[in-house]
Amino acid sequence: MNKDYLIEVSKEVRKNIINMIHSAKSGHPGGSLSCADIMTY
């Protein structure tokens, strides 16, 4: 895996997090978005 690939994966993960929180109409995105960075670093 290269850095560009991980950057793209983290963007997709962030989009999914925001979509799920929006669909649920509830939630706090801070922790999840931070984890996206950690998991794709």
mmCIF file as Biopython writes it, N, C-alpha, C and O atoms, coordinates in Angstrom:
data_model
#
loop_
_atom_site.group_PDB
_atom_site.id
_atom_site.type_symbol
_atom_site.label_atom_id
_atom_site.label_alt_id
_atom_site.label_comp_id
_atom_site.label_asym_id
_atom_site.label_entity_id
_atom_site.label_seq_id
_atom_site.pdbx_PDB_ins_code
_atom_site.Cartn_x
_atom_site.Cartn_y
_atom_site.Cartn_z
_atom_site.occupancy
_atom_site.B_iso_or_equiv
_atom_site.auth_seq_id
_atom_site.auth_asym_id
_atom_site.pdbx_PDB_model_num
ATOM 1   N N  . MET A ? 1  ? 0.842   -1.188 0.000  1.0 0.0 1  A 1 
ATOM 2   C CA . MET A ? 1  ? 0.000   0.000  0.000  1.0 0.0 1  A 1 
ATOM 3   C C  . MET A ? 1  ? 0.880   1.242  0.000  1.0 0.0 1  A 1 
ATOM 4   O O  . MET A ? 1  ? 1.867   1.333  0.729  1.0 0.0 1  A 1 
ATOM 5   N N  . ASN A ? 2  ? 0.495   2.180  -0.829 1.0 0.0 2  A 1 
ATOM 6   C CA . ASN A ? 2  ? 1.251   3.422  -0.840 1.0 0.0 2  A 1 
ATOM 7   C C  . ASN A ? 2  ? 0.438   4.549  -0.202 1.0 0.0 2  A 1 
ATOM 8   O O  . ASN A ? 2  ? -0.740  4.387  0.117  1.0 0.0 2  A 1 
ATOM 9   N N  . LYS A ? 3  ? 1.081   5.657  -0.031 1.0 0.0 3  A 1 
ATOM 10  C CA . LYS A ? 3  ? 0.460   6.778  0.680  1.0 0.0 3  A 1 
ATOM 11  C C  . LYS A ? 3  ? -0.780  7.303  -0.043 1.0 0.0 3  A 1 
ATOM 12  O O  . LYS A ? 3  ? -1.787  7.603  0.600  1.0 0.0 3  A 1 
ATOM 13  N N  . ASP A ? 4  ? -0.718  7.418  -1.370 1.0 0.0 4  A 1 
ATOM 14  C CA . ASP A ? 4  ? -1.866  7.926  -2.127 1.0 0.0 4  A 1 
ATOM 15  C C  . ASP A ? 4  ? -3.083  7.024  -1.972 1.0 0.0 4  A 1 
ATOM 16  O O  . ASP A ? 4  ? -4.210  7.506  -1.855 1.0 0.0 4  A 1 
ATOM 17  N N  . TYR A ? 5  ? -2.855  5.724  -1.972 1.0 0.0 5  A 1 
ATOM 18  C CA . TYR A ? 5  ? -3.953  4.773  -1.787 1.0 0.0 5  A 1 
ATOM 19  C C  . TYR A ? 5  ? -4.594  4.962  -0.414 1.0 0.0 5  A 1 
ATOM 20  O O  . TYR A ? 5  ? -5.819  4.988  -0.299 1.0 0.0 5  A 1 
ATOM 21  N N  . LEU A ? 6  ? -3.779  5.094  0.618  1.0 0.0 6  A 1 
ATOM 22  C CA . LEU A ? 6  ? -4.301  5.273  1.971  1.0 0.0 6  A 1 
ATOM 23  C C  . LEU A ? 6  ? -5.067  6.585  2.117  1.0 0.0 6  A 1 
ATOM 24  O O  . LEU A ? 6  ? -6.061  6.646  2.841  1.0 0.0 6  A 1 
ATOM 25  N N  . ILE A ? 7  ? -4.615  7.618  1.444  1.0 0.0 7  A 1 
ATOM 26  C CA . ILE A ? 7  ? -5.328  8.895  1.474  1.0 0.0 7  A 1 
ATOM 27  C C  . ILE A ? 7  ? -6.712  8.738  0.861  1.0 0.0 7  A 1 
ATOM 28  O O  . ILE A ? 7  ? -7.693  9.246  1.404  1.0 0.0 7  A 1 
ATOM 29  N N  . GLU A ? 8  ? -6.797  8.038  -0.264 1.0 0.0 8  A 1 
ATOM 30  C CA . GLU A ? 8  ? -8.097  7.812  -0.905 1.0 0.0 8  A 1 
ATOM 31  C C  . GLU A ? 8  ? -9.015  6.961  -0.035 1.0 0.0 8  A 1 
ATOM 32  O O  . GLU A ? 8  ? -10.213 7.227  0.055  1.0 0.0 8  A 1 
ATOM 33  N N  . VAL A ? 9  ? -8.455  5.939  0.603  1.0 0.0 9  A 1 
ATOM 34  C CA . VAL A ? 9  ? -9.255  5.091  1.492  1.0 0.0 9  A 1 
ATOM 35  C C  . VAL A ? 9  ? -9.790  5.916  2.656  1.0 0.0 9  A 1 
ATOM 36  O O  . VAL A ? 9  ? -10.957 5.782  3.024  1.0 0.0 9  A 1 
ATOM 37  N N  . SER A ? 10 ? -8.953  6.764  3.235  1.0 0.0 10 A 1 
ATOM 38  C CA . SER A ? 10 ? -9.408  7.563  4.377  1.0 0.0 10 A 1 
ATOM 39  C C  . SER A ? 10 ? -10.504 8.541  3.961  1.0 0.0 10 A 1 
ATOM 40  O O  . SER A ? 10 ? -11.417 8.805  4.743  1.0 0.0 10 A 1 
ATOM 41  N N  . LYS A ? 11 ? -10.432 9.082  2.748  1.0 0.0 11 A 1 
ATOM 42  C CA . LYS A ? 11 ? -11.494 9.971  2.263  1.0 0.0 11 A 1 
ATOM 43  C C  . LYS A ? 11 ? -12.814 9.217  2.139  1.0 0.0 11 A 1 
ATOM 44  O O  . LYS A ? 11 ? -13.863 9.726  2.534  1.0 0.0 11 A 1 
ATOM 45  N N  . GLU A ? 12 ? -12.762 8.009  1.592  1.0 0.0 12 A 1 
ATOM 46  C CA . GLU A ? 12 ? -13.979 7.199  1.452  1.0 0.0 12 A 1 
ATOM 47  C C  . GLU A ? 12 ? -14.562 6.840  2.818  1.0 0.0 12 A 1 
ATOM 48  O O  . GLU A ? 12 ? -15.777 6.873  3.010  1.0 0.0 12 A 1 
ATOM 49  N N  . VAL A ? 13 ? -13.691 6.498  3.760  1.0 0.0 13 A 1 
ATOM 50  C CA . VAL A ? 13 ? -14.148 6.157  5.109  1.0 0.0 13 A 1 
ATOM 51  C C  . VAL A ? 13 ? -14.829 7.365  5.742  1.0 0.0 13 A 1 
ATOM 52  O O  . VAL A ? 13 ? -15.887 7.228  6.355  1.0 0.0 13 A 1 
ATOM 53  N N  . ARG A ? 14 ? -14.234 8.541  5.598  1.0 0.0 14 A 1 
ATOM 54  C CA . ARG A ? 14 ? -14.832 9.759  6.158  1.0 0.0 14 A 1 
ATOM 55  C C  . ARG A ? 14 ? -16.204 10.038 5.548  1.0 0.0 14 A 1 
ATOM 56  O O  . ARG A ? 14 ? -17.145 10.388 6.260  1.0 0.0 14 A 1 
ATOM 57  N N  . LYS A ? 15 ? -16.314 9.881  4.222  1.0 0.0 15 A 1 
ATOM 58  C CA . LYS A ? 15 ? -17.610 10.079 3.564  1.0 0.0 15 A 1 
ATOM 59  C C  . LYS A ? 15 ? -18.652 9.123  4.133  1.0 0.0 15 A 1 
ATOM 60  O O  . LYS A ? 15 ? -19.781 9.522  4.415  1.0 0.0 15 A 1 
ATOM 61  N N  . ASN A ? 16 ? -18.269 7.864  4.299  1.0 0.0 16 A 1 
ATOM 62  C CA . ASN A ? 16 ? -19.201 6.873  4.842  1.0 0.0 16 A 1 
ATOM 63  C C  . ASN A ? 16 ? -19.620 7.219  6.269  1.0 0.0 16 A 1 
ATOM 64  O O  . ASN A ? 16 ? -20.787 7.066  6.630  1.0 0.0 16 A 1 
ATOM 65  N N  . ILE A ? 17 ? -18.681 7.680  7.070  1.0 0.0 17 A 1 
ATOM 66  C CA . ILE A ? 17 ? -18.992 8.062  8.454  1.0 0.0 17 A 1 
ATOM 67  C C  . ILE A ? 17 ? -20.021 9.186  8.469  1.0 0.0 17 A 1 
ATOM 68  O O  . ILE A ? 17 ? -21.014 9.117  9.192  1.0 0.0 17 A 1 
ATOM 69  N N  . ILE A ? 18 ? -19.781 10.218 7.670  1.0 0.0 18 A 1 
ATOM 70  C CA . ILE A ? 18 ? -20.702 11.356 7.623  1.0 0.0 18 A 1 
ATOM 71  C C  . ILE A ? 18 ? -22.073 10.916 7.124  1.0 0.0 18 A 1 
ATOM 72  O O  . ILE A ? 18 ? -23.095 11.329 7.673  1.0 0.0 18 A 1 
ATOM 73  N N  . ASN A ? 19 ? -22.104 10.082 6.088  1.0 0.0 19 A 1 
ATOM 74  C CA . ASN A ? 19 ? -23.389 9.598  5.562  1.0 0.0 19 A 1 
ATOM 75  C C  . ASN A ? 19 ? -24.154 8.783  6.600  1.0 0.0 19 A 1 
ATOM 76  O O  . ASN A ? 19 ? -25.368 8.937  6.730  1.0 0.0 19 A 1 
ATOM 77  N N  . MET A ? 20 ? -23.465 7.921  7.337  1.0 0.0 20 A 1 
ATOM 78  C CA . MET A ? 20 ? -24.136 7.099  8.345  1.0 0.0 20 A 1 
ATOM 79  C C  . MET A ? 20 ? -24.689 7.950  9.485  1.0 0.0 20 A 1 
ATOM 80  O O  . MET A ? 20 ? -25.810 7.727  9.943  1.0 0.0 20 A 1 
ATOM 81  N N  . ILE A ? 21 ? -23.904 8.922  9.940  1.0 0.0 21 A 1 
ATOM 82  C CA . ILE A ? 21 ? -24.367 9.791  11.021 1.0 0.0 21 A 1 
ATOM 83  C C  . ILE A ? 21 ? -25.552 10.632 10.549 1.0 0.0 21 A 1 
ATOM 84  O O  . ILE A ? 21 ? -26.511 10.838 11.292 1.0 0.0 21 A 1 
ATOM 85  N N  . HIS A ? 22 ? -25.477 11.110 9.322  1.0 0.0 22 A 1 
ATOM 86  C CA . HIS A ? 22 ? -26.587 11.894 8.775  1.0 0.0 22 A 1 
ATOM 87  C C  . HIS A ? 22 ? -27.842 11.033 8.634  1.0 0.0 22 A 1 
ATOM 88  O O  . HIS A ? 22 ? -28.937 11.479 8.974  1.0 0.0 22 A 1 
ATOM 89  N N  . SER A ? 23 ? -27.694 9.817  8.142  1.0 0.0 23 A 1 
ATOM 90  C CA . SER A ? 23 ? -28.846 8.916  7.981  1.0 0.0 23 A 1 
ATOM 91  C C  . SER A ? 23 ? -29.503 8.589  9.315  1.0 0.0 23 A 1 
ATOM 92  O O  . SER A ? 23 ? -30.726 8.492  9.411  1.0 0.0 23 A 1 
ATOM 93  N N  . ALA A ? 24 ? -28.678 8.423  10.339 1.0 0.0 24 A 1 
ATOM 94  C CA . ALA A ? 24 ? -29.197 8.102  11.668 1.0 0.0 24 A 1 
ATOM 95  C C  . ALA A ? 24 ? -29.796 9.330  12.355 1.0 0.0 24 A 1 
ATOM 96  O O  . ALA A ? 24 ? -30.541 9.207  13.327 1.0 0.0 24 A 1 
ATOM 97  N N  . LYS A ? 25 ? -29.463 10.511 11.841 1.0 0.0 25 A 1 
ATOM 98  C CA . LYS A ? 25 ? -29.887 11.779 12.449 1.0 0.0 25 A 1 
ATOM 99  C C  . LYS A ? 25 ? -29.468 11.867 13.917 1.0 0.0 25 A 1 
ATOM 100 O O  . LYS A ? 25 ? -30.140 12.475 14.750 1.0 0.0 25 A 1 
ATOM 101 N N  . SER A ? 26 ? -28.335 11.237 14.194 1.0 0.0 26 A 1 
ATOM 102 C CA . SER A ? 26 ? -27.821 11.217 15.554 1.0 0.0 26 A 1 
ATOM 103 C C  . SER A ? 26 ? -26.363 10.796 15.505 1.0 0.0 26 A 1 
ATOM 104 O O  . SER A ? 26 ? -25.940 10.075 14.602 1.0 0.0 26 A 1 
ATOM 105 N N  . GLY A ? 27 ? -25.612 11.250 16.474 1.0 0.0 27 A 1 
ATOM 106 C CA . GLY A ? 27 ? -24.241 10.788 16.577 1.0 0.0 27 A 1 
ATOM 107 C C  . GLY A ? 27 ? -23.246 11.921 16.705 1.0 0.0 27 A 1 
ATOM 108 O O  . GLY A ? 27 ? -23.557 13.089 16.470 1.0 0.0 27 A 1 
ATOM 109 N N  . HIS A ? 28 ? -22.054 11.544 17.081 1.0 0.0 28 A 1 
ATOM 110 C CA . HIS A ? 28 ? -20.956 12.487 17.246 1.0 0.0 28 A 1 
ATOM 111 C C  . HIS A ? 28 ? -19.809 12.010 16.364 1.0 0.0 28 A 1 
ATOM 112 O O  . HIS A ? 28 ? -19.238 10.953 16.634 1.0 0.0 28 A 1 
ATOM 113 N N  . PRO A ? 29 ? -19.456 12.752 15.321 1.0 0.0 29 A 1 
ATOM 114 C CA . PRO A ? 29 ? -18.478 12.268 14.348 1.0 0.0 29 A 1 
ATOM 115 C C  . PRO A ? 29 ? -17.015 12.365 14.772 1.0 0.0 29 A 1 
ATOM 116 O O  . PRO A ? 29 ? -16.153 11.769 14.126 1.0 0.0 29 A 1 
ATOM 117 N N  . GLY A ? 30 ? -16.721 13.089 15.824 1.0 0.0 30 A 1 
ATOM 118 C CA . GLY A ? 30 ? -15.324 13.349 16.183 1.0 0.0 30 A 1 
ATOM 119 C C  . GLY A ? 30 ? -14.464 12.118 16.336 1.0 0.0 30 A 1 
ATOM 120 O O  . GLY A ? 30 ? -13.418 12.005 15.697 1.0 0.0 30 A 1 
ATOM 121 N N  . GLY A ? 31 ? -14.891 11.197 17.173 1.0 0.0 31 A 1 
ATOM 122 C CA . GLY A ? 31 ? -14.098 9.993  17.417 1.0 0.0 31 A 1 
ATOM 123 C C  . GLY A ? 31 ? -13.953 9.131  16.186 1.0 0.0 31 A 1 
ATOM 124 O O  . GLY A ? 31 ? -12.873 8.609  15.909 1.0 0.0 31 A 1 
ATOM 125 N N  . SER A ? 32 ? -15.034 8.979  15.449 1.0 0.0 32 A 1 
ATOM 126 C CA . SER A ? 32 ? -15.002 8.146  14.247 1.0 0.0 32 A 1 
ATOM 127 C C  . SER A ? 32 ? -14.076 8.731  13.189 1.0 0.0 32 A 1 
ATOM 128 O O  . SER A ? 32 ? -13.312 8.003  12.556 1.0 0.0 32 A 1 
ATOM 129 N N  . LEU A ? 33 ? -14.145 10.034 12.999 1.0 0.0 33 A 1 
ATOM 130 C CA . LEU A ? 33 ? -13.280 10.660 12.003 1.0 0.0 33 A 1 
ATOM 131 C C  . LEU A ? 33 ? -11.811 10.567 12.413 1.0 0.0 33 A 1 
ATOM 132 O O  . LEU A ? 33 ? -10.943 10.406 11.556 1.0 0.0 33 A 1 
ATOM 133 N N  . SER A ? 34 ? -11.526 10.665 13.691 1.0 0.0 34 A 1 
ATOM 134 C CA . SER A ? 34 ? -10.154 10.510 14.172 1.0 0.0 34 A 1 
ATOM 135 C C  . SER A ? 34 ? -9.655  9.095  13.931 1.0 0.0 34 A 1 
ATOM 136 O O  . SER A ? 34 ? -8.504  8.891  13.544 1.0 0.0 34 A 1 
ATOM 137 N N  . CYS A ? 35 ? -10.518 8.125  14.159 1.0 0.0 35 A 1 
ATOM 138 C CA . CYS A ? 35 ? -10.138 6.726  13.930 1.0 0.0 35 A 1 
ATOM 139 C C  . CYS A ? 35 ? -9.844  6.474  12.459 1.0 0.0 35 A 1 
ATOM 140 O O  . CYS A ? 35 ? -8.977  5.663  12.135 1.0 0.0 35 A 1 
ATOM 141 N N  . ALA A ? 36 ? -10.550 7.151  11.568 1.0 0.0 36 A 1 
ATOM 142 C CA . ALA A ? 36 ? -10.290 6.996  10.133 1.0 0.0 36 A 1 
ATOM 143 C C  . ALA A ? 36 ? -8.853  7.401  9.822  1.0 0.0 36 A 1 
ATOM 144 O O  . ALA A ? 36 ? -8.179  6.749  9.024  1.0 0.0 36 A 1 
ATOM 145 N N  . ASP A ? 37 ? -8.390  8.466  10.444 1.0 0.0 37 A 1 
ATOM 146 C CA . ASP A ? 37 ? -7.002  8.889  10.246 1.0 0.0 37 A 1 
ATOM 147 C C  . ASP A ? 37 ? -6.025  7.869  10.811 1.0 0.0 37 A 1 
ATOM 148 O O  . ASP A ? 37 ? -5.021  7.543  10.176 1.0 0.0 37 A 1 
ATOM 149 N N  . ILE A ? 38 ? -6.315  7.374  11.983 1.0 0.0 38 A 1 
ATOM 150 C CA . ILE A ? 38 ? -5.416  6.417  12.635 1.0 0.0 38 A 1 
ATOM 151 C C  . ILE A ? 38 ? -5.320  5.125  11.832 1.0 0.0 38 A 1 
ATOM 152 O O  . ILE A ? 38 ? -4.229  4.592  11.635 1.0 0.0 38 A 1 
ATOM 153 N N  . MET A ? 39 ? -6.460  4.624  11.372 1.0 0.0 39 A 1 
ATOM 154 C CA . MET A ? 39 ? -6.482  3.337  10.671 1.0 0.0 39 A 1 
ATOM 155 C C  . MET A ? 39 ? -5.836  3.403  9.293  1.0 0.0 39 A 1 
ATOM 156 O O  . MET A ? 39 ? -5.413  2.372  8.769  1.0 0.0 39 A 1 
ATOM 157 N N  . THR A ? 40 ? -5.751  4.572  8.700  1.0 0.0 40 A 1 
ATOM 158 C CA . THR A ? 40 ? -5.172  4.685  7.359  1.0 0.0 40 A 1 
ATOM 159 C C  . THR A ? 40 ? -3.846  5.440  7.365  1.0 0.0 40 A 1 
ATOM 160 O O  . THR A ? 40 ? -3.394  5.906  6.320  1.0 0.0 40 A 1 
ATOM 161 N N  . TYR A ? 41 ? -3.233  5.560  8.516  1.0 0.0 41 A 1 
ATOM 162 C CA . TYR A ? 41 ? -1.956  6.267  8.611  1.0 0.0 41 A 1 
ATOM 163 C C  . TYR A ? 41 ? -0.821  5.341  8.261  1.0 0.0 41 A 1 
ATOM 164 O O  . TYR A ? 41 ? 0.339   5.751  8.282  1.0 0.0 41 A 1 
#
